Amino acid sequence: MSQKKKRKIKHNIKLDIAFLIIIIACIGLIISGYQIFNWYQDNNKVNKQVQLLEDKAEVKEVSDTEKTELVNPVFSKKDPYWDYIKTKFIDVDLNDLRGINPDVVGWLQVYGTNINYPVVQTTNNSYYLTHQLDKKKNSAGWVFMDYRNHVEEFDKNTIIYAHGRVNNTMFGSLRKVITDSWYSNPKNYIVRMSTNYENTVWQVFSTYKIKTTSDYTDVMFNDDREYTDFLNMLKRRSVHNYNVDLTPSDKIITLSTCYDNKYKVVLHAKLIKREVIE
């Protein structure tokens, strides 16, 4: 074969490779564009759901009454516990929301974040990863309680999940809780929740980022010792020291979301005040 013919073959091969690269790049751009389009579409759907909430629900702050119960008061009057129990409850009439979706079980607020949403619960932990509040398909999902938990009477560990959206919707702003700026404001260390059964205030005791694991999502414990070991594990993981004492009689709330494909962001808080709704 002549050198000229060899050069021509090599040239044609290079052209074919270049053409193939262009095709692959174009396919990648099309896929990326489609994903971005869907992402914006889902965001718009979430925004519409949030607007609907403004018409359907009123989040009111309410003061303590004679029915208010302080949960496991600490001995030392200098403990921050005594400052945080002064926090007002939130009270939300969930009936109109349950008209949209009977799976609504509560309303959740986290200080220093954008988290201010109704919470849903169904018979599994997968449905609300891909469905919004009104049960329509949406990759943004919604804020949901672990199917193993009981909203009528909080368990030892009540777990709430949501996607960590990059536009800070759902639990996207939960990643703030591992930052120094969020920690630097002690007023942020509060979680509030309203259900049809009680209004509650929770004091944060641990926040961290961790490789994806399920060991912080236990809800049943064989005895006080096992539960104490569990609580100590959660405290040790915290990126900040909240100086909160925990006992086996404490109940906690756990908020969990994705930080990225490998890591989770997690917040734990203990119940410090409750008021049963008649």
N, C-alpha and C positions, 0 to 999 in steps of 0.2 A: 504493500500500500504506500502510495506516495506521501511525502511530508505535507503537501498541500491538502490532500484528502484528510489526513490525520488532524491537521489544524482545523479544518472545517467541522469534523466530527466533534472535536473538543469545544469549538465555538457553539455548536448546536446544543451540546450538553449543558454548557453554561447558561445558554438562553433558556433551556427547559427548567434548570434549577431556579433561575431568577424568576421565571414565570410562576413556578410552583410556590416560591416564597411569597410572591405578590398575592397569589390566591389565598394562601394560608393567612397572610396578614389581613386581607379583606374579610375573610370569614371571621377572624378574631375581632375585627372592628364591628362587624355586624352583630356578633354575639354580645360584645360589650355594650353596643348601642341599645340593643334590645333589653339587656339587664338594667341599664341606666334608665331607660324609658319605664320599665316595670317598677323600678325603685321609686321614681317620681310619682307614678300612678298610685302606688301603695301609700306614699306619703300624703298625697292629696286625699285619699280615702280616710286616712287617720285624722287629718285636719278636719274633715267633715264630721267625723265621729266626735271629735272634741267640741266642735261648734254645737252639735246636737246635745252634748252634755250640759252646756251652758243654759239650754232651754229646759232640760229635763231634771236637773239636780241643783240644789243649793247647798254649798258647803258652809255651815255655820259654826262659829266658835261659841262654845258654851262653857260657863263657869261651873265649878264644883257645887254640888248640893249635899243635903244630908245623906244621900244615897251613895256618895262617892267613897270608894274603898281604896286606901293606900295598900299596895301589895308589898309584903315583906319589907316593912320600913327598916332602915339600917340604924344601928345604935348611935353612931357619932353624928351629932348635929352639924358638924363641919363637912360632912360628906356631900358631894354635889347632888346626890339624890334629893336632898331637901330643896334645892333650887329647881330641879326639873319637875317635881310634882306640882309646882305652881303653874305649869303649862296648862292652858285651857284644852279641853277636849274639842274635837270636831264632831259635829252631828249632821248626818245626811239621811234624808228620807229616801230610801232606796226603792220605794214602790213603783214610781214612774219608770225608773231604770229597769226594773224587773219586768215591766210591760214590754220593753224592747228586747230583753233577754232574761229569762227566769234563772239563768246561771249566775246572775250578779249576787255576790255574797257580802260585799263590803266596799269601803272607800279607803284608799291609802294615801298618806302624805308623808314625804320625807323632807325634813328641813335642809336647806342649802342645795336642793336639787330641783328639777322640773317635775318630779314624781308627784302627781296629784290626779289619781285615776280611780275609777271603779275597778274592783277586783272580781273576777269570775272564777267559777270552779265547775269541773265536769268529772267524768268517771275515768279520766286518764290525763297524762301530762304531755300529750302530743297535739290534741285538737287545737288549742289556742296558740300554738306556735305558727299556725297557718290560717287563723280565722280572727277577724276583728270583733268588736263588741256586739254588733248585730248579726254575727255568725256568717257574714259573707267572707269569701276567700280573700286573704291578704297575707302576704309574706311578712308583714310587720307584726302580725299576731296581736296579742293583747296581754294585759297583766292578769296572771292567774295563780290561784292557790293550789298547792299540791293536792291531788285527789285523795290522799290518805288522811288529810287533816279534817278536823271537825270545827266548823265555824260557830256552832252553837256553844261550844266550850273549848277554848283554845287548848291545843296539845302542849306537851313539853317543848316541842319544836314545831312551830308553824312556818311553813316555807312558801314564799311567793316568788314567782319567776316572771321574766319578760325578756324580750330581745333587747340587746344593747344597740339601738339604732344610732347611726353616726350623726343624725340631726338632733340628737338629744330627746327624741320622743321615746315612749315606753320607758325602759330602764337605761337609755343611752346616757343620761346624766348621772347614773349611779357611780360611774368611774371617778367622779369628783371626790368620793369619800375616801379615796386612798391618797389624795393630794395633801400637801402641807397647808395649802391655802384654805381648804375646807376644814381641816383639823384645827387650824389656828383660831377658829371662831367656835367657842364652846356652845353657843346657841344652836349650832347645827346638830347636836347629838340627840336629836329627838325624832321619833317616828310616831305618827298618830294614825289610828284606824277606827272607823265607824262601821258597825254591822247592825243588823236588825235586832241583835241580842244585847250588845253592849258597846260603849265607847271606851277606847283605851289609849293610854300613853305609854311609850316604850323608850328606854334609855339605851343609847348605843354603847356597846362595850368592845366591839371588834370589827375591824374593816381590813380587807386584804385582797391581793390578787394571787391566784394560785392556778397551777396547771389543772386542767379539767379532771375532776374527781367527784365522787358522790358521797364521800365519807362525812360531809357536814350536813347531809340530808336525812339522817336517821330521825325517825319520829317516835319510835318505841324503844324503851330501855328496860332491862330486866330488873334493875334495882338502883338505889341512890348512888352507889359507888360507880356503876357504869355511866350514869348520867353525869356525875361530877367529873369523871375522866374526860367525857365528851366536852363539857363546858371548858375545862382547862385547856384542851387541845385548841378550841376556838380562840381562847384568849391569847395563847402563845403565838398564834399565827398573825395576830394583828400587827399592821405596820406602825400603829400608834398605840400609846398606852393611855387608856381611858380611866384607869384607876377605879374600876367598878368591881365590887365584891359580888360573887355569885354563890348561891346555895342550891341544894337539890330541890328545894321547893319553888325555885324560880321557873317561870315560863319564858321562852324566848321566841322572837320572830326572826326569820332568816330571809334576806333578799338576795337573789342570785341572778346574774346575767353574764353573757359572754363579753369578755374584753377583746378577744380576737379568736382565731380558729383554735388556739391551743390553751388559752387562759380564761378563767372566770374572775369576775369581781363579786365579792361577797360582803354583806353587812349583817351583823348580828346585834340585836337589842333585847333587853330584858323588860318584861312587863312591870311597870311601877305604879300604875293607877288605872282604875277601871270604874265604870258606872253601868250597872245593869239597866237596860231599857225595859220598862214595864209594857 
